[in-house]
Amino acid sequence: MFLHDKFGRAITDLRISITDRCNYKCVYCRTGNEGALYGDLPFADYLRMARVLVGMGVTKVRLTGGEPLLRNGVVDFVRELAKLHPQGLKPSSFLGPDGAAVSRALSKRSAGPSFDSAPLDIALTSNGHLLSDLAQPLKDAGLTRVTVSMDAVDPDRFARITRVSNGYDHVLAGIRAARRAGLWPLKVNCVLMRGFNEDQIIPFGMFAREEGVTVRFIEFMPLEEGRTWSPDTVVTLDEILARMAEYRPLVEIPHARSETARRYRFDDGVGEIGIIAPVSHPFCGHCSRIRITSDGKIRTCLFSVWDHDLHAQMRRGASDEEMADFIRSVVAKKEERHHIGEPDFVPASRTMVHIGG
Ligand code: SAM
């Protein structure tokens, strides 16, 4: 009944990029150019896409970008998303192309689980710059949790990486506001890039313990606008573990196979570290993700060399059932795995900021 790809992976995790604009120009992501390449859609269009996908088995929606908090109306969008229910749909959940409720698709689902059985897990990935004022309104609207990207715990280094001079204090304030608002678990993601911030590993270990957040290191992937990636620029999981062990011993926490991060606690139980290692330890076999870009294209893999125009289906007047059929046909083409570092690697057709990480 629910969405599976041809390798048997259940698709339960939707990422929606609500803009490809960003107020930061991180060296491992952007070239420093201004503006967006692809533009964005009205929230009502993303909401309809999400509604259809939630009806097909998606249980988790993450808003991303670009920088999602640049979009006015994001709080109201979260409030609307929070009305969706993963394991069953209210009668009004299927809308026709004109927005009118229709019931035909529901008859197929009437044998399914009951309505309102679980809330949708709504998460946000943000650079945190605008988070301090928005954390509480987002929480009140139904946001479950937030991941803040932060690549140095030193203001000067932070400015060098983001190419924004006054960002560090804003982001720290955003992280603290998110914690106060109860957006939990609170994760801080750090992309490590050799030559820029590999010396931040131990300071981030201290930061995790002091701020009570989970710090997750991410291996740098070849998804940057500047095409500067090479295997040498990647700070690997093994290297991160070895460096952190110089500070304090880590103990691995058992994790679900579907989790992308390997998780560790310090030996005294204070502070959690995660490592997301798509390059040195790929986890494609457990991938449960589908992405919608800010201009309404489906991407089945970060490294896809094509995308699939879901918004075009809406523009031509597709019903929800027709959209679901389109989505099923696209998911059937989901790539088995990425080919980073292999001779046959072909760069993705979009870079991270225009996909939504
Ligand atoms: N602006 C938001 C933010 O900063 O979190 C959301 C979009 S950003 C593209 C999403 C995540 O992708 C961030 O954690 C960022 O660090 C990560 N990212 C961007 N480029 C990357 C790359 N080449 N390799 C690994 N992670 C990358």
Residues whose N, C-alpha, C, O or C-beta is under 5 A from the ligand:
A	BS01	SAM	Y28 C29 T64 G65 G66 E67 T125 S126 N127 T147 S149 N189 V191 I218 E219 F220 M221 L223 E224 M352 V353 G357
